[in-house]
Amino acid sequence: LTGYQLPEKESSRDGASKDISVINENAAYFFQNQFKASPTAVDYVKSRGITAETCAEFKIGWAPEHWDLFLKNAKEKGFSEDMLIDAGVVVKNDKGRVYDKFRSRLMFPIFNLSKKVIAFGGRVLDPELKPKYLNSPETKVYHKSEVLYGLSHTKSDIIKQESVIFVEGYMDLLQLYQSGIRNVVSVSGTALTSDHAKIIKRYAKRAFLVFDGDEAGV
C-alpha cells in the first residue's frame, strides 16, 4: 500500500558465494603467515628474485606439509567441512576422510578484478612431488577459463599501453611486474582460451605471446 518494495532475501547461491569468498580470504591470510615462518619458501622466492614487497602485494603464501593444519584452523573459525569443500580448499576422499587440498606448496592467490581472492594455485618446490602445479577446482566464484592471473593488478597498465603480454606462469608475471613491465597477464599454463581473448580485448589492441620455449609452449 505504501509503495515500498521489500528487499529480496539473499538467495542460497549468493550466500554460498559469499561464504566461499570469506573462506578464500581467510585461507590467503593463513598461507601468508605460514610463508613467513617457512625458510624453504622464503629462500626459494628470494632465489627467483622476488622481493618481500612483491610477495606482500600478491599475498604469496605457503601450504605446510601437514594433512589438516588449515582444516583445523578454519574449523576453529567456524567454517564447516562442507563449506570448505565447496570452496575447494579441502577435499574428501572415497573413505570420507577430509584433509587439506594444498600441502607443501608455494601458494599463489588468484584474484578477481576487485582484488578479492577467488582461488589458489599451488606449486611444489620438491621436484620429486607431483603434480608440479595444483589449482583450485571450479567453484561458484571461480571459473578458470574466465580468469587471467595478474589482471587485477595490471589492468590499468594494459589500458595505458594498449597492449598485453601473455606469459605462462605466476613467477613469469611477478618477475616482469617487479621489473616495471606491467602490461602483462598469466594464463597459468598454456591454455589460452577464447574467453581469455574476449576479456583482454576490452583493454588491449595488441597481444604478445611469450610462453616457454618447450613443446607445450610452442
Summary of the structure (lengths in Angstrom):
residues: 218
radius of gyration: 18.7
end to end distance: 66.9
largest distance: 70.0
contacts: 625
relative contact order: 0.12
helix: 39%
strand: 19%
